[in-house]
């Protein structure tokens, strides 16, 4: 619950496995209940990292590919 490297790894793995945004935030809520307010900074970073992953995926899908 409180290791940023571990959180980033597992968020990326779950994203690759097809976990959707609602499911992530459901798990984040459980983490908050289990870990208490001490985990809030880590949950914020997990949410930011998820945003980055989703932004990178959207950017990659929208970017034209230059094969020339």
Beta strands, then each sheet from edge to edge (+ up, - down):
end
